[in-house]
Amino acid sequence: MNGPTRKARWLGALAAAGALLLTGTGAAAAAPAAPEPTVRQSAAPGTVALGGHLESLAVTPDGTRGYAVVSYAGPRGGMVRVVRSVDLRTGATADLQTLTGFDIVSRPAVSPDGSRVYLTVGGSLVTIDTATGRELARVDAPDQPRPEGFTTGVLHGVTVSPDGARVYIDQYGPWSTRRGSRAGRVLGYDTARGAFTGATELSGYAVDRVVLGADGTDAWVGTQNGLYHLDVRGDAPAVLGTVADFGAGDEIAPTPDGRTVYARGFQDGTGTVDAVDPAAHTYRPAFTAAPTWDDAHLLGVSPDSRRVYVLTGGKGPQAAFRAYDTATNEAVPGETVTDFGLPSVTDAFLGPDGHTLYLTSGTGVDSVLKTVRY
């Protein structure tokens, strides 16, 4: 999966913005919710205890290792936060680095060769050598254009280009307790130069994680005001277009063949997934996976572009990983996977082989990572 988003932050952002309703040409009725499928049981997987509260996780492109940001209570009180390496073949864990202070830490991202982990800590981008755990660089993001008295927006998500040459970071807009908020932006960073190279401002305060297209030259990002298509070949990301009347968008999954971008927005409150035409910047409802907006998320697409996946029921033990045919947008009940043996699913990744799921569970001090092959 393309680095799925946790819904809590979007619920907060959307509540602040108010209910954003669908208007215009995209208002066609979505397909009815899929019937309950005939379930194929998941294979017996391995489970790794992460030793604390999992805040976020990234998996290497080859699917062999994970990097988790884990927090737990320190021996003398207070919170300890570490970047923890997980061998997904053996279950062995090791701490790469301890992060001090109470800065907001983003979801990590891993370089294509697995040698670097990138994450933001407060207002800086941190680069960690995965072999030694040594911090190689900590570079402050350039100041965000903002009115006097406004606080700089949070650096929120990190994405690495397929060749490892660039990192893209989304940043919430500046805000003031009395004067509201302003637009967020996406920044570009050159890994060889170790420097930020440019930024583009978007409409909307809350900006979600950048998701790269099939060949890494374009990208998609959702804000509370819309869905943006970006050209990421230059020093600064540039806007190619916006999806008309899409409204608030967050989770995005482009197909590897470049023909379709699946996105889940907040238009009518249901768990509807939309199919976006990347050339025309238009969309249409594809399928409805669940009756409510917050119960259908964690989108992913198979490597052959034939299936799009969505997780439902993640709040409880009935979580199901459902498959839909990208040619017809109809459910494929025989390919649904369930019975994960977890009390809930808080995050999920589809491995590069298209047949491995990485699931996380636990919201307190006992988070686990489970590998499911199906």
Number of C-alpha atoms within 10 A of each C-alpha: 22 22 28 22 22 17 17 9 12 21 12 12 17 17 11 10 15 10 14 18 14 17 13 9 12 18 16 11 9 17 15 12 15 17 10 9 15 12 16 14 13 16 14 12 15 14 17 18 17 24 15 21 21 27 17 20 25 22 25 20 17 12 19 14 21 23 25 25 26 23 22 18 13 10 8 6 8 10 13 17 22 19 23 22 24 22 15 21 11 11 18 13 19 13 15 21 19 15 16 11 12 12 13 12 22 23 22 25 25 26 21 17 12 19 13 18 23 24 26 26 23 18 21 17 24 18 23 21 17 18 10 10 19 12 16 11 16 17 16 15 19 14 9 18 15 16 14 7 12 19 15 19 23 23 27 24 25 25 25 24 19 17 10 17 14 24 22 25 27 26 29 25 26 23 21 14 9 8 10 11 20 20 21 27 26 26 22 24 23 16 15 9 10 15 17 22 16 16 21 15 18 24 18 21 23 31 33 29 27 28 26 25 23 16 12 15 14 18 24 28 24 30 27 23 21 21 30 23 24 24 18 22 14 11 15 19 23 20 17 15 16 19 20 17 19 31 20 25 23 26 27 34 25 26 22 17 14 14 14 20 22 26 26 25 28 23 21 15 14 20 24 27 29 23 22 23 16 20 12 11 17 16 22 18 20 21 21 22 27 22 16 14 20 20 20 24 30 27 27 28 26 20 17 11 18 17 23 23 25 23 24 24 17 23 14 12 15 16 21 20 22 25 25 23 14 20 9 11 20 16 24 15 17 12 19 23 24 19 15 22 14 18 14 19 26 22 22 29 22 25 24 17 14 16 12 16 23 23 20 25 22 19 15 11 16 14 19 20 25 21 23 20 16 16
